[in-house]
Amino acid sequence: MKAWTLIAFYLSKDIWSRWLEHPGTVLARLLVGVLLAALLLFAQAGFILAGRSLETRVARLGAGTLLITEVSGPDRVDRAPLGEILAPLGARAELLAFRQLLVVARDPLRGDCLVLAYGRATHAALAPALASVPPSGIHHVTRDLPAGITHEIELDGVVREVVTVAPPAWLDRLPLLNPLLILPDEQAAHWFRQGHLEFCLLLADPNQPEAVGALAEAVRTLLVVEHRDTAQLQSPEALLAEINKLNVTRERTQAAAGLAGGVVLALVFGAIAGLEYRQNRYIVALLRSFGAPAVIVFLRYVVEAVILLALAGAGAHLIAINLHGWLFGFAGFEPGLLDRRLLDPYLWPELWHQLRWLLIGAVLSVVPISFALRQPVGKILQ
C-alpha cells in the first residue's frame, strides 16, 4: 500500500513539474480545449434557442389547435351543433364551440364586426373573462377599448348595449376579424334559421404530438359516425411532424459536431502526449523497472488529459455564459429567449451532452501510449 501511495505521489508530482517546465504544451492543449468546448457550447445554445423560437412561433400559430368548420344552411337547423357532437372530446382538450351568425353588427370605431353565438359548454371556458366585467347579454371583444366599458353597437339594425371584454388568448389562433360580438345561443336562436357557420376549437398540448394526432383521428371518427361529411378539419399534425423532423436533424447535427470536436481534440492531445512520452520514455521505463505497473503509468496520462479537459470546459463555460446575451442578441434572437433564468442552455445536462464527446477524445488521445508501454523495459534501457 505504501508503494502504491509513493507511485501515485510521484506521478502527480511529475505532472505538475512537467507543466512548470513546459507551460507551452499545457497552454496549447488548454487553448484547443477551450476553443472546441466553446464552439460546441455556442452551437448547442444556438440550436436550443432556434428550436425554442420555432416552437414559440408555431405555438402562436396554433400548433396544438384543431379547427373544425361546417356551413349550416337554413335547411339544416334541426341538426345537432358541432359542439355537442365533439363534447366527448372535451376531456382530452379544451373545447370552444361557436356559430358565426349571418347578421351585421357595426362598431362605431372599427366598422363591421363578426357576431358569434356560444353554448353552455363554451360559456364555462369564457366565464373567467366574462366574470371580470359587468354582466351583459352581449359582449364586445376588442383591443381598442378597456375591458368593462358599456357602450352601444348596432346589431341587425337594432341598437344594443354591449360590454367590452379583452380578447382571449385563443382568438390569436383564429383567422377572425377583430373586434367581434359574442352572445349566448339563447339570444341568437331566431338568427340560426338564416344559416350560420359553425366552428369548433380543440386546444391540445402542442408538446405532445402523439396526443394531438390521436385527437385528430378521434375527430375524424366522430364526424364519420355522425355523417357530417361537409365538416372540414384543420389539423397541425403535419406541422408537428415537421418540427419533430427538425429536432431529429438538430440532434444528428449536434452529434456530428461533437464527434468532429472529439476527433480534433484526440489528434491534438495525442500528438502532444506522444511527444512528451518520447522525451521521457527512459524515465518511464526506469520507473517501471522499480515495480510501477504499466497500467498506473498509463492512468497518469489519462488523468492529465481529463484534468486539462476539465479546466478547458470550465473556461469555455465561463466564456459562454458571459458572451451569451451579446452574441445571440447580435444574431437576432428575441430578448425573452436570452434570459437564462427562463431558458439556460448551459445547465449540466446540456453541457454533458456535448462535452462527453471531448471527454471521449481526451481518453482516446492517450491510447497510443498504451501500445508504447507494451515495449519491454530492457529494450528501452539498453
Beta strands, then each sheet from edge to edge (+ up, - down):
strand 1: 65-72
strand 2: 94-101
strand 3: 105-107
strand 4: 111-118
strand 5: 139-141
strand 6: 150-155
strand 7: 158-165
strand 8: 180-184
strand 9: 196-203
strand 10: 232-234
sheet 1: 10+ 1- 9+ 2- 4+ 3- 6+ 7- 5- 8+
end
